[in-house]
């Protein structure tokens, strides 16, 4: 990875987003973007 940041748009069910936000607030992520990036990294590690 080169460290550059790309902006994306995602459509997600409101209830799923509320649940995600609730979980990430317990883990004290700085932002939703940081939490989503962490989830993507874990997904890649699990399925690579």
Order of alpha helices (4+ residues) and beta strands (2+ residues): alpha-alpha
